Amino acid sequence: MAYVAKIIGSDERLIGVARLHWIYLVYGVGWFLLLNGIGVVTDYYLYTYFGSTAPFFNQEIFGVSFGTQTPVIMIMCFITSIVMLSAYVIKVIATEVALTSRRVIVKEGLIAVEVEEIELEEIKGERIDHGILGQFLKFGSIHFDCRFIGDVYLPAIRKPYRFIKAMHAARSKLEDAYLHQLDPTQAHIRVPRAKESDGSE
């Protein structure tokens, strides 16, 4: 069960939960390969051109001695690359972008969980940033223009236009409910909106 399903109120309905796009895993693997490549190349040239006088060689760091045959830079880059890759994997696994009948809820973090909630009626505009790559791979980050809490940026999710369409439908139903409370005879009368572009999915 999604985390957000446990925290929504009894007076609202969970419409759906969007997940981050797998492009974040590509970023993580890219950093892993890049950092390890830098470590291998750097260690090779340090040993080739400086020998035993190269930085970090014949040193003791945190009680561990490094000799001329120890790939110091490569080890440090490998550890850093593991941390970077793990961070992206955890981000993909632990992030949820949920839409309910009343709110947009963004949950981040696996152990130290952070939850951000945006009331639908506070969202006055939105923009989807997907770039060329996102247009082909069907992902994009969403920028909300909110009335009181300022701008809110959502991470890159799968099929963002579908999320926006569902949000517009939920907000329309919410507005109808408010109109019905004010004047039940006028609930069916709505102010026409400008036609919105669907975008490509």
C-alpha positions in Angstrom: 0.0 0.0 0.0 1.2 3.5 -0.8 2.3 5.6 2.1 -0.1 8.4 1.3 -3.0 6.0 1.4 -2.5 5.8 5.1 -2.6 9.5 5.8 -5.5 10.8 3.7 -8.6 11.8 5.6 -11.9 10.0 5.7 -13.6 12.8 3.7 -11.3 12.5 0.7 -10.6 9.8 -1.9 -7.2 8.7 -3.3 -7.3 9.1 -7.1 -3.9 7.8 -7.9 -0.2 7.7 -7.0 2.5 8.8 -9.6 6.0 7.4 -9.4 9.2 8.9 -10.5 10.5 8.1 -13.9 13.3 5.6 -14.4 15.5 8.3 -15.8 16.6 8.9 -12.2 18.1 5.4 -12.2 20.0 6.3 -15.4 21.4 9.4 -13.6 22.5 7.2 -10.8 24.2 4.7 -13.0 25.8 7.5 -15.0 27.3 9.0 -11.9 28.5 5.5 -10.8 30.3 4.9 -14.1 31.7 8.5 -14.4 33.2 8.6 -10.9 34.7 5.1 -11.2 36.2 6.1 -14.5 37.7 9.2 -13.0 39.1 7.1 -10.2 40.8 4.6 -12.5 42.2 7.2 -14.8 43.5 9.5 -12.0 45.2 6.6 -10.1 46.8 5.4 -13.3 48.3 8.8 -14.2 49.3 9.6 -10.6 51.2 6.3 -10.4 52.7 6.6 -13.9 54.0 10.1 -13.6 54.6 10.6 -9.9 55.3 7.2 -8.6 55.7 7.0 -4.8 55.6 10.8 -4.5 52.0 11.0 -5.8 49.4 12.5 -3.4 47.9 10.1 -0.9 50.6 7.5 -1.5 52.5 6.2 1.5 50.0 7.9 3.7 47.8 6.7 6.6 44.2 7.8 6.6 41.9 6.9 9.5 44.3 4.2 10.5 44.6 2.6 7.0 48.0 2.8 5.3 48.1 3.4 1.6 51.1 2.3 -0.4 52.2 2.9 -4.0 50.2 -0.1 -5.2 47.0 1.0 -3.5 44.5 2.6 -5.8 43.6 5.4 -3.4 41.7 7.7 -5.6 39.9 4.8 -7.2 38.7 3.6 -3.8 37.5 7.0 -2.8 35.7 7.5 -6.1 34.1 4.0 -5.8 32.7 4.8 -2.4 31.4 8.1 -3.6 29.8 6.5 -6.6 28.0 3.9 -4.4 26.6 6.7 -2.3 25.4 8.6 -5.4 23.8 5.5 -6.9 22.1 4.6 -3.6 20.7 8.1 -3.3 19.0 7.9 -6.7 17.7 4.4 -6.1 16.2 5.4 -2.7 14.7 8.6 -4.3 12.9 6.5 -6.9 11.7 3.9 -4.4 10.7 6.3 -1.6 9.1 9.2 -3.5 5.3 9.2 -4.1 3.3 12.0 -5.8 -0.3 11.4 -4.9 -3.5 13.0 -6.1 -6.6 12.9 -3.9 -10.0 14.5 -4.3 -8.8 17.5 -2.3 -4.9 17.6 -2.3 -1.7 16.9 -4.1 0.6 15.1 -1.6 4.3 14.7 -2.2 6.1 12.1 0.1 9.9 11.9 0.0 12.4 9.9 2.1 12.7 6.3 3.2 13.5 6.7 6.9 13.4 10.5 7.4 10.0 11.0 5.7 9.0 14.4 4.5 5.4 15.1 3.3 4.3 18.2 1.5 0.6 18.9 0.9 -1.0 21.3 -1.6 -4.7 22.0 -1.5 -6.2 21.8 -5.0 -7.9 25.2 -4.7 -4.6 26.8 -3.9 -3.1 25.8 -7.2 -3.6 28.7 -9.7 -1.4 27.5 -12.5 1.0 24.8 -13.6 3.8 24.3 -16.0 5.4 21.0 -17.2 9.1 21.0 -17.9 10.2 17.9 -19.8 12.7 19.1 -22.4 13.5 17.1 -25.5 14.5 14.0 -23.6 11.3 14.0 -21.5 9.2 14.5 -24.5 10.4 11.3 -26.1 10.5 9.2 -22.9 7.2 10.6 -21.5 8.4 12.2 -18.3 8.4 15.7 -16.9 8.6 17.8 -13.7 5.6 19.9 -12.7 5.8 23.4 -11.4 2.8 24.6 -9.5 2.0 28.3 -9.0 0.3 28.3 -5.6 -1.6 31.2 -4.0 -0.2 31.2 -0.4 2.6 28.8 -0.1 4.6 29.9 -3.2 5.8 27.9 -6.0 6.1 24.1 -5.6 8.2 21.9 -7.8 7.4 18.2 -8.3 10.2 15.8 -9.4 10.0 14.2 -12.9 7.1 11.7 -13.0 5.8 9.4 -15.6 3.2 10.8 -17.9 2.8 14.2 -16.3 0.0 15.3 -18.6 -2.2 12.5 -17.4 -1.6 13.6 -13.8 -2.5 17.2 -14.7 -5.7 16.1 -16.5 -6.8 14.1 -13.4 -6.0 17.0 -11.2 -8.2 19.3 -13.3 -11.0 16.8 -13.1 -10.7 16.6 -9.3 -10.6 20.3 -9.0 -13.7 20.8 -11.1 -15.6 18.3 -8.9 -14.4 20.2 -5.8 -15.6 23.5 -7.3 -18.9 21.9 -8.1 -19.3 20.8 -4.5 -18.5 24.3 -3.3 -21.1 25.8 -5.7 -23.7 23.3 -4.5 -23.1 24.3 -0.9 -23.5 28.0 -1.8 -26.5 27.6 -4.2 -27.7 24.1 -5.2 -29.7 25.6 -8.1 -26.6 27.1 -9.7 -24.2 24.1 -9.2 -24.5 23.1 -12.8 -23.6 26.5 -14.2 -19.9 26.9 -14.7 -17.8 29.6 -16.2 -16.2 28.4 -19.5 -12.4 28.1 -19.4 -10.0 28.5 -22.2 -9.2 25.3 -24.0 -6.1 23.7 -22.5 -3.5 21.8 -24.5 -3.3 18.1 -23.7 0.4 17.9 -24.7 1.9 14.7 -26.0 2.3 11.5 -24.0 
